[in-house]
Amino acid sequence: MGRVAVADWTIEGTGPDGSEVMLSGSTADVAVHDVEHGWRYAIDNPFGTA
């Protein structure tokens, strides 16, 4: 059985050339659990459904 996680995220910083970097999005991830490996991502989509 899987679990869905949806969250908004932002990253702000400075690029290698000194310019301002601002990224944001909504993530949609699915994690699955099994006895041997525990929880792990089945789908890791940092930009949601886009």
PDB file of N, CA, C, O and CB in Angstrom:
ATOM      1  N   MET A   1       0.835  -1.171   0.000  1.00  0.00           N
ATOM      2  CA  MET A   1       0.000   0.000   0.000  1.00  0.00           C
ATOM      3  C   MET A   1       0.884   1.240   0.000  1.00  0.00           C
ATOM      4  O   MET A   1       1.914   1.261   0.673  1.00  0.00           O
ATOM      5  CB  MET A   1      -0.952  -0.005   1.206  1.00  0.00           C
ATOM      6  N   GLY A   2       0.499   2.265  -0.739  1.00  0.00           N
ATOM      7  CA  GLY A   2       1.283   3.488  -0.835  1.00  0.00           C
ATOM      8  C   GLY A   2       0.658   4.633  -0.064  1.00  0.00           C
ATOM      9  O   GLY A   2      -0.515   4.588   0.306  1.00  0.00           O
ATOM     10  N   ARG A   3       1.449   5.646   0.169  1.00  0.00           N
ATOM     11  CA  ARG A   3       1.005   6.876   0.823  1.00  0.00           C
ATOM     12  C   ARG A   3       1.368   8.051  -0.073  1.00  0.00           C
ATOM     13  O   ARG A   3       2.453   8.087  -0.653  1.00  0.00           O
ATOM     14  CB  ARG A   3       1.646   7.033   2.244  1.00  0.00           C
ATOM     15  N   VAL A   4       0.455   9.013  -0.184  1.00  0.00           N
ATOM     16  CA  VAL A   4       0.678  10.194  -1.010  1.00  0.00           C
ATOM     17  C   VAL A   4       1.040  11.365  -0.110  1.00  0.00           C
ATOM     18  O   VAL A   4       0.404  11.579   0.921  1.00  0.00           O
ATOM     19  CB  VAL A   4      -0.575  10.523  -1.869  1.00  0.00           C
ATOM     20  N   ALA A   5       2.063  12.124  -0.498  1.00  0.00           N
ATOM     21  CA  ALA A   5       2.450  13.347   0.206  1.00  0.00           C
ATOM     22  C   ALA A   5       2.421  14.495  -0.790  1.00  0.00           C
ATOM     23  O   ALA A   5       3.039  14.419  -1.851  1.00  0.00           O
ATOM     24  CB  ALA A   5       3.865  13.209   0.864  1.00  0.00           C
ATOM     25  N   VAL A   6       1.704  15.556  -0.447  1.00  0.00           N
ATOM     26  CA  VAL A   6       1.627  16.750  -1.290  1.00  0.00           C
ATOM     27  C   VAL A   6       2.061  17.937  -0.439  1.00  0.00           C
ATOM     28  O   VAL A   6       1.563  18.120   0.672  1.00  0.00           O
ATOM     29  CB  VAL A   6       0.174  16.963  -1.875  1.00  0.00           C
ATOM     30  N   ALA A   7       2.986  18.744  -0.954  1.00  0.00           N
ATOM     31  CA  ALA A   7       3.483  19.889  -0.189  1.00  0.00           C
ATOM     32  C   ALA A   7       3.964  20.986  -1.125  1.00  0.00           C
ATOM     33  O   ALA A   7       4.414  20.710  -2.238  1.00  0.00           O
ATOM     34  CB  ALA A   7       4.620  19.462   0.755  1.00  0.00           C
ATOM     35  N   ASP A   8       3.868  22.234  -0.671  1.00  0.00           N
ATOM     36  CA  ASP A   8       4.438  23.372  -1.391  1.00  0.00           C
ATOM     37  C   ASP A   8       5.880  23.565  -0.917  1.00  0.00           C
ATOM     38  O   ASP A   8       6.184  23.326   0.252  1.00  0.00           O
ATOM     39  CB  ASP A   8       3.587  24.678  -1.165  1.00  0.00           C
ATOM     40  N   TRP A   9       6.773  23.997  -1.821  1.00  0.00           N
ATOM     41  CA  TRP A   9       8.169  24.204  -1.459  1.00  0.00           C
ATOM     42  C   TRP A   9       8.707  25.450  -2.149  1.00  0.00           C
ATOM     43  O   TRP A   9       8.201  25.864  -3.192  1.00  0.00           O
ATOM     44  CB  TRP A   9       9.016  22.974  -1.830  1.00  0.00           C
ATOM     45  N   THR A  10       9.746  26.049  -1.553  1.00  0.00           N
ATOM     46  CA  THR A  10      10.459  27.178  -2.158  1.00  0.00           C
ATOM     47  C   THR A  10      11.950  27.031  -1.869  1.00  0.00           C
ATOM     48  O   THR A  10      12.349  26.528  -0.819  1.00  0.00           O
ATOM     49  CB  THR A  10       9.920  28.545  -1.616  1.00  0.00           C
ATOM     50  N   ILE A  11      12.745  27.471  -2.801  1.00  0.00           N
ATOM     51  CA  ILE A  11      14.196  27.530  -2.642  1.00  0.00           C
ATOM     52  C   ILE A  11      14.627  28.921  -3.086  1.00  0.00           C
ATOM     53  O   ILE A  11      14.319  29.355  -4.196  1.00  0.00           O
ATOM     54  CB  ILE A  11      14.933  26.397  -3.473  1.00  0.00           C
ATOM     55  N   GLU A  12      15.341  29.609  -2.207  1.00  0.00           N
ATOM     56  CA  GLU A  12      15.874  30.935  -2.523  1.00  0.00           C
ATOM     57  C   GLU A  12      17.370  30.926  -2.251  1.00  0.00           C
ATOM     58  O   GLU A  12      17.821  30.388  -1.240  1.00  0.00           O
ATOM     59  CB  GLU A  12      15.160  32.053  -1.690  1.00  0.00           C
ATOM     60  N   GLY A  13      18.123  31.513  -3.143  1.00  0.00           N
ATOM     61  CA  GLY A  13      19.568  31.533  -2.940  1.00  0.00           C
ATOM     62  C   GLY A  13      20.259  32.382  -3.989  1.00  0.00           C
ATOM     63  O   GLY A  13      19.637  33.201  -4.665  1.00  0.00           O
ATOM     64  N   THR A  14      21.552  32.166  -4.105  1.00  0.00           N
ATOM     65  CA  THR A  14      22.383  32.895  -5.053  1.00  0.00           C
ATOM     66  C   THR A  14      23.018  31.902  -6.015  1.00  0.00           C
ATOM     67  O   THR A  14      23.613  30.912  -5.589  1.00  0.00           O
ATOM     68  CB  THR A  14      23.468  33.730  -4.323  1.00  0.00           C
ATOM     69  N   GLY A  15      22.891  32.165  -7.308  1.00  0.00           N
ATOM     70  CA  GLY A  15      23.479  31.311  -8.323  1.00  0.00           C
ATOM     71  C   GLY A  15      24.983  31.509  -8.420  1.00  0.00           C
ATOM     72  O   GLY A  15      25.522  32.442  -7.824  1.00  0.00           O
ATOM     73  N   PRO A  16      25.670  30.644  -9.164  1.00  0.00           N
ATOM     74  CA  PRO A  16      27.124  30.729  -9.319  1.00  0.00           C
ATOM     75  C   PRO A  16      27.599  32.066  -9.891  1.00  0.00           C
ATOM     76  O   PRO A  16      28.724  32.494  -9.636  1.00  0.00           O
ATOM     77  CB  PRO A  16      27.601  29.614 -10.208  1.00  0.00           C
ATOM     78  N   ASP A  17      26.730  32.721 -10.667  1.00  0.00           N
ATOM     79  CA  ASP A  17      27.100  34.014 -11.259  1.00  0.00           C
ATOM     80  C   ASP A  17      26.722  35.195 -10.376  1.00  0.00           C
ATOM     81  O   ASP A  17      26.892  36.347 -10.773  1.00  0.00           O
ATOM     82  CB  ASP A  17      26.440  34.169 -12.613  1.00  0.00           C
ATOM     83  N   GLY A  18      26.201  34.912  -9.162  1.00  0.00           N
ATOM     84  CA  GLY A  18      25.823  35.968  -8.238  1.00  0.00           C
ATOM     85  C   GLY A  18      24.382  36.426  -8.363  1.00  0.00           C
ATOM     86  O   GLY A  18      23.926  37.249  -7.570  1.00  0.00           O
ATOM     87  N   SER A  19      23.657  35.905  -9.346  1.00  0.00           N
ATOM     88  CA  SER A  19      22.267  36.310  -9.525  1.00  0.00           C
ATOM     89  C   SER A  19      21.369  35.615  -8.502  1.00  0.00           C
ATOM     90  O   SER A  19      21.682  34.536  -7.998  1.00  0.00           O
ATOM     91  CB  SER A  19      21.795  35.994 -10.954  1.00  0.00           C
ATOM     92  N   GLU A  20      20.246  36.267  -8.216  1.00  0.00           N
ATOM     93  CA  GLU A  20      19.269  35.724  -7.280  1.00  0.00           C
ATOM     94  C   GLU A  20      18.533  34.546  -7.921  1.00  0.00           C
ATOM     95  O   GLU A  20      18.135  34.618  -9.084  1.00  0.00           O
ATOM     96  CB  GLU A  20      18.266  36.819  -6.840  1.00  0.00           C
ATOM     97  N   VAL A  21      18.355  33.467  -7.164  1.00  0.00           N
ATOM     98  CA  VAL A  21      17.641  32.285  -7.636  1.00  0.00           C
ATOM     99  C   VAL A  21      16.437  32.079  -6.743  1.00  0.00           C
ATOM    100  O   VAL A  21      16.564  32.015  -5.521  1.00  0.00           O
ATOM    101  CB  VAL A  21      18.558  31.023  -7.642  1.00  0.00           C
ATOM    102  N   MET A  22      15.246  31.973  -7.367  1.00  0.00           N
ATOM    103  CA  MET A  22      14.018  31.711  -6.626  1.00  0.00           C
ATOM    104  C   MET A  22      13.227  30.648  -7.376  1.00  0.00           C
ATOM    105  O   MET A  22      12.785  30.872  -8.502  1.00  0.00           O
ATOM    106  CB  MET A  22      13.175  33.014  -6.439  1.00  0.00           C
ATOM    107  N   LEU A  23      13.054  29.505  -6.754  1.00  0.00           N
ATOM    108  CA  LEU A  23      12.293  28.421  -7.336  1.00  0.00           C
ATOM    109  C   LEU A  23      11.167  28.053  -6.373  1.00  0.00           C
ATOM    110  O   LEU A  23      11.315  28.202  -5.160  1.00  0.00           O
ATOM    111  CB  LEU A  23      13.202  27.195  -7.639  1.00  0.00           C
ATOM    112  N   SER A  24      10.042  27.573  -6.905  1.00  0.00           N
ATOM    113  CA  SER A  24       8.959  27.105  -6.046  1.00  0.00           C
ATOM    114  C   SER A  24       8.104  26.124  -6.832  1.00  0.00           C
ATOM    115  O   SER A  24       8.148  26.077  -8.061  1.00  0.00           O
ATOM    116  CB  SER A  24       8.101  28.295  -5.519  1.00  0.00           C
ATOM    117  N   GLY A  25       7.339  25.356  -6.105  1.00  0.00           N
ATOM    118  CA  GLY A  25       6.459  24.397  -6.745  1.00  0.00           C
ATOM    119  C   GLY A  25       5.636  23.657  -5.711  1.00  0.00           C
ATOM    120  O   GLY A  25       5.674  23.962  -4.519  1.00  0.00           O
ATOM    121  N   SER A  26       4.903  22.694  -6.187  1.00  0.00           N
ATOM    122  CA  SER A  26       4.115  21.805  -5.332  1.00  0.00           C
ATOM    123  C   SER A  26       4.523  20.389  -5.663  1.00  0.00           C
ATOM    124  O   SER A  26       4.470  19.981  -6.823  1.00  0.00           O
ATOM    125  CB  SER A  26       2.569  22.014  -5.530  1.00  0.00           C
ATOM    126  N   THR A  27       4.932  19.632  -4.657  1.00  0.00           N
ATOM    127  CA  THR A  27       5.380  18.271  -4.871  1.00  0.00           C
ATOM    128  C   THR A  27       4.223  17.289  -4.727  1.00  0.00           C
ATOM    129  O   THR A  27       3.293  17.519  -3.953  1.00  0.00           O
ATOM    130  CB  THR A  27       6.496  17.922  -3.895  1.00  0.00           C
ATOM    131  N   ALA A  28       4.288  16.217  -5.463  1.00  0.00           N
ATOM    132  CA  ALA A  28       3.348  15.110  -5.321  1.00  0.00           C
ATOM    133  C   ALA A  28       4.185  13.834  -5.328  1.00  0.00           C
ATOM    134  O   ALA A  28       4.702  13.426  -6.368  1.00  0.00           O
ATOM    135  CB  ALA A  28       2.251  15.106  -6.475  1.00  0.00           C
ATOM    136  N   ASP A  29       4.312  13.211  -4.164  1.00  0.00           N
ATOM    137  CA  ASP A  29       5.151  12.025  -4.015  1.00  0.00           C
ATOM    138  C   ASP A  29       4.322  10.851  -3.517  1.00  0.00           C
ATOM    139  O   ASP A  29       3.327  11.031  -2.814  1.00  0.00           O
ATOM    140  CB  ASP A  29       6.319  12.301  -3.052  1.00  0.00           C
ATOM    141  N   VAL A  30       4.746   9.645  -3.890  1.00  0.00           N
ATOM    142  CA  VAL A  30       4.116   8.427  -3.398  1.00  0.00           C
ATOM    143  C   VAL A  30       5.196   7.555  -2.779  1.00  0.00           C
ATOM    144  O   VAL A  30       6.209   7.256  -3.413  1.00  0.00           O
ATOM    145  CB  VAL A  30       3.364   7.671  -4.540  1.00  0.00           C
ATOM    146  N   ALA A  31       4.972   7.149  -1.535  1.00  0.00           N
ATOM    147  CA  ALA A  31       5.904   6.263  -0.835  1.00  0.00           C
ATOM    148  C   ALA A  31       5.223   4.911  -0.606  1.00  0.00           C
ATOM    149  O   ALA A  31       4.017   4.839  -0.368  1.00  0.00           O
ATOM    150  CB  ALA A  31       6.369   6.893   0.525  1.00  0.00           C
ATOM    151  N   VAL A  32       6.012   3.856  -0.681  1.00  0.00           N
ATOM    152  CA  VAL A  32       5.498   2.503  -0.421  1.00  0.00           C
ATOM    153  C   VAL A  32       6.332   1.862   0.680  1.00  0.00           C
ATOM    154  O   VAL A  32       7.494   2.216   0.879  1.00  0.00           O
ATOM    155  CB  VAL A  32       5.528   1.625  -1.719  1.00  0.00           C
ATOM    156  N   HIS A  33       5.732   0.925   1.386  1.00  0.00           N
ATOM    157  CA  HIS A  33       6.423   0.263   2.493  1.00  0.00           C
ATOM    158  C   HIS A  33       6.425  -1.236   2.259  1.00  0.00           C
ATOM    159  O   HIS A  33       5.408  -1.819   1.883  1.00  0.00           O
ATOM    160  CB  HIS A  33       5.756   0.602   3.852  1.00  0.00           C
ATOM    161  N   ASP A  34       7.583  -1.859   2.484  1.00  0.00           N
ATOM    162  CA  ASP A  34       7.654  -3.319   2.533  1.00  0.00           C
ATOM    163  C   ASP A  34       8.564  -3.718   3.689  1.00  0.00           C
ATOM    164  O   ASP A  34       9.398  -2.929   4.133  1.00  0.00           O
ATOM    165  CB  ASP A  34       8.175  -3.911   1.177  1.00  0.00           C
ATOM    166  N   VAL A  35       8.401  -4.926   4.164  1.00  0.00           N
ATOM    167  CA  VAL A  35       9.108  -5.389   5.352  1.00  0.00           C
ATOM    168  C   VAL A  35      10.617  -5.379   5.148  1.00  0.00           C
ATOM    169  O   VAL A  35      11.353  -5.027   6.070  1.00  0.00           O
ATOM    170  CB  VAL A  35       8.647  -6.786   5.726  1.00  0.00           C
ATOM    171  N   GLU A  36      11.093  -5.751   3.976  1.00  0.00           N
ATOM    172  CA  GLU A  36      12.526  -5.853   3.727  1.00  0.00           C
ATOM    173  C   GLU A  36      13.222  -4.500   3.640  1.00  0.00           C
ATOM    174  O   GLU A  36      14.323  -4.338   4.165  1.00  0.00           O
ATOM    175  CB  GLU A  36      12.763  -6.615   2.461  1.00  0.00           C
ATOM    176  N   HIS A  37      12.583  -3.509   2.973  1.00  0.00           N
ATOM    177  CA  HIS A  37      13.242  -2.231   2.701  1.00  0.00           C
ATOM    178  C   HIS A  37      12.676  -1.052   3.482  1.00  0.00           C
ATOM    179  O   HIS A  37      13.284   0.019   3.464  1.00  0.00           O
ATOM    180  CB  HIS A  37      13.156  -1.933   1.250  1.00  0.00           C
ATOM    181  N   GLY A  38      11.561  -1.192   4.154  1.00  0.00           N
ATOM    182  CA  GLY A  38      10.930  -0.074   4.858  1.00  0.00           C
ATOM    183  C   GLY A  38      10.257   0.873   3.863  1.00  0.00           C
ATOM    184  O   GLY A  38       9.812   0.450   2.796  1.00  0.00           O
ATOM    185  N   TRP A  39      10.189   2.152   4.219  1.00  0.00           N
ATOM    186  CA  TRP A  39       9.560   3.159   3.356  1.00  0.00           C
ATOM    187  C   TRP A  39      10.539   3.612   2.270  1.00  0.00           C
ATOM    188  O   TRP A  39      11.723   3.822   2.534  1.00  0.00           O
ATOM    189  CB  TRP A  39       9.084   4.375   4.193  1.00  0.00           C
ATOM    190  N   ARG A  40      10.025   3.759   1.046  1.00  0.00           N
ATOM    191  CA  ARG A  40      10.831   4.289  -0.055  1.00  0.00           C
ATOM    192  C   ARG A  40       9.905   4.940  -1.068  1.00  0.00           C
ATOM    193  O   ARG A  40       8.720   4.617  -1.154  1.00  0.00           O
ATOM    194  CB  ARG A  40      11.685   3.167  -0.725  1.00  0.00           C
ATOM    195  N   TYR A  41      10.469   5.860  -1.827  1.00  0.00           N
ATOM    196  CA  TYR A  41       9.663   6.570  -2.820  1.00  0.00           C
ATOM    197  C   TYR A  41       9.413   5.707  -4.044  1.00  0.00           C
ATOM    198  O   TYR A  41      10.343   5.134  -4.612  1.00  0.00           O
ATOM    199  CB  TYR A  41      10.347   7.870  -3.231  1.00  0.00           C
ATOM    200  N   ALA A  42       8.153   5.617  -4.446  1.00  0.00           N
ATOM    201  CA  ALA A  42       7.787   4.974  -5.707  1.00  0.00           C
ATOM    202  C   ALA A  42       7.689   6.040  -6.800  1.00  0.00           C
ATOM    203  O   ALA A  42       8.026   5.794  -7.958  1.00  0.00           O
ATOM    204  CB  ALA A  42       6.439   4.195  -5.569  1.00  0.00           C
ATOM    205  N   ILE A  43       7.221   7.227  -6.409  1.00  0.00           N
ATOM    206  CA  ILE A  43       7.132   8.375  -7.316  1.00  0.00           C
ATOM    207  C   ILE A  43       7.636   9.592  -6.556  1.00  0.00           C
ATOM    208  O   ILE A  43       7.136   9.897  -5.474  1.00  0.00           O
ATOM    209  CB  ILE A  43       5.658   8.596  -7.843  1.00  0.00           C
ATOM    210  N   ASP A  44       8.617  10.286  -7.109  1.00  0.00           N
ATOM    211  CA  ASP A  44       9.155  11.506  -6.511  1.00  0.00           C
ATOM    212  C   ASP A  44       9.068  12.587  -7.573  1.00  0.00           C
ATOM    213  O   ASP A  44       9.949  12.704  -8.426  1.00  0.00           O
ATOM    214  CB  ASP A  44      10.640  11.311  -5.997  1.00  0.00           C
ATOM    215  N   ASN A  45       7.998  13.381  -7.519  1.00  0.00           N
ATOM    216  CA  ASN A  45       7.736  14.384  -8.548  1.00  0.00           C
ATOM    217  C   ASN A  45       7.728  15.768  -7.909  1.00  0.00           C
ATOM    218  O   ASN A  45       6.681  16.198  -7.424  1.00  0.00           O
ATOM    219  CB  ASN A  45       6.388  14.103  -9.272  1.00  0.00           C
ATOM    220  N   PRO A  46       8.865  16.491  -7.887  1.00  0.00           N
ATOM    221  CA  PRO A  46       8.930  17.777  -7.196  1.00  0.00           C
ATOM    222  C   PRO A  46       8.080  18.873  -7.830  1.00  0.00           C
ATOM    223  O   PRO A  46       7.878  19.918  -7.210  1.00  0.00           O
ATOM    224  CB  PRO A  46      10.344  18.234  -7.139  1.00  0.00           C
ATOM    225  N   PHE A  47       7.583  18.671  -9.030  1.00  0.00           N
ATOM    226  CA  PHE A  47       6.757  19.684  -9.667  1.00  0.00           C
ATOM    227  C   PHE A  47       5.304  19.257  -9.783  1.00  0.00           C
ATOM    228  O   PHE A  47       4.590  19.738 -10.663  1.00  0.00           O
ATOM    229  CB  PHE A  47       7.299  20.008 -11.029  1.00  0.00           C
ATOM    230  N   GLY A  48       4.854  18.362  -8.910  1.00  0.00           N
ATOM    231  CA  GLY A  48       3.454  17.960  -8.859  1.00  0.00           C
ATOM    232  C   GLY A  48       2.982  17.321 -10.142  1.00  0.00           C
ATOM    233  O   GLY A  48       3.630  16.415 -10.666  1.00  0.00           O
ATOM    234  N   THR A  49       1.863  17.784 -10.647  1.00  0.00           N
ATOM    235  CA  THR A  49       1.278  17.175 -11.838  1.00  0.00           C
ATOM    236  C   THR A  49       1.661  17.889 -13.117  1.00  0.00           C
ATOM    237  O   THR A  49       1.207  17.510 -14.196  1.00  0.00           O
ATOM    238  CB  THR A  49      -0.211  17.144 -11.714  1.00  0.00           C
ATOM    239  N   ALA A  50       2.491  18.921 -13.013  1.00  0.00           N
ATOM    240  CA  ALA A  50       2.871  19.707 -14.202  1.00  0.00           C
ATOM    241  C   ALA A  50       3.715  18.895 -15.167  1.00  0.00           C
ATOM    242  O   ALA A  50       4.118  19.403 -16.213  1.00  0.00           O
ATOM    243  CB  ALA A  50       3.634  20.964 -13.790  1.00  0.00           C
TER     244      ALA A  50
END
